[in-house]
């Protein structure tokens, strides 16, 4: 009977370990996805800034703040 109790504890610990690893992986993927989205957003903003600067240089863009 004692062997079954030890085996149950071992199985429970393995299942807990797999759950913890899986949850950690999931959380990491969420953070990586959020970071990728932020990088993509920053690249789009930089492209827009460059396009506006190009229009200003060509005189085709009038700044509405003036």
Phi and psi in degrees as a GROMACS rama.xvg file:
@    title "Ramachandran Plot"
@    xaxis  label "Phi"
@    yaxis  label "Psi"
@TYPE xy
-65.4885  -33.2703  UNK-2
-66.4492  -36.789  UNK-3
-66.9957  -39.3316  UNK-4
-63.5833  -41.7604  UNK-5
-66.4524  -41.3517  UNK-6
-63.5929  -38.5415  UNK-7
-65.1483  -40.8751  UNK-8
-63.5903  -42.1944  UNK-9
-62.4747  -46.6203  UNK-10
-61.7038  -43.9553  UNK-11
-61.7008  -42.6389  UNK-12
-64.7751  -39.3235  UNK-13
-65.1972  -44.0397  UNK-14
-62.8216  -41.7171  UNK-15
-63.3377  -41.779  UNK-16
-62.5675  -45.74  UNK-17
-63.0376  -39.1829  UNK-18
-63.8532  -42.1469  UNK-19
-65.4877  -42.1272  UNK-20
-65.2897  -43.7048  UNK-21
-62.2137  -43.0014  UNK-22
-65.801  -40.8634  UNK-23
-61.5053  -42.3065  UNK-24
-62.7149  -44.3407  UNK-25
-60.3259  -45.7589  UNK-26
-63.526  -40.0176  UNK-27
-63.2352  -43.0195  UNK-28
-62.2651  -38.6815  UNK-29
-61.4619  -43.6555  UNK-30
-66.7697  -40.6381  UNK-31
-65.1403  -42.1262  UNK-32
-62.2717  -43.6823  UNK-33
-63.005  -40.4363  UNK-34
-66.1629  -41.2124  UNK-35
-62.1299  -40.6202  UNK-36
-65.1269  -39.2416  UNK-37
-66.2407  -41.5172  UNK-38
-63.2937  -43.8619  UNK-39
-61.7256  -42.1276  UNK-40
-62.1086  -45.1568  UNK-41
-63.9069  -36.7669  UNK-42
-65.5738  -40.835  UNK-43
-64.3111  -41.4099  UNK-44
-64.2836  -40.3808  UNK-45
-64.2724  -39.7878  UNK-46
-64.0514  -43.5509  UNK-47
-62.6225  -41.9174  UNK-48
-60.0191  -42.5531  UNK-49
-65.2387  -40.0909  UNK-50
-66.1111  -42.0169  UNK-51
-64.3271  -42.458  UNK-52
-61.4383  -40.2225  UNK-53
-63.4108  -40.0745  UNK-54
-66.7249  -37.692  UNK-55
-64.1669  -41.2579  UNK-56
-64.5036  -38.0631  UNK-57
-80.5825  -5.70132  UNK-58
79.3531  13.6173  UNK-59
-93.8469  -3.18467  UNK-60
-126.123  124.134  UNK-61
-105.933  122.399  UNK-62
-67.8502  123.258  UNK-63
-76.8727  -7.0113  UNK-64
-80.7376  -11.5865  UNK-65
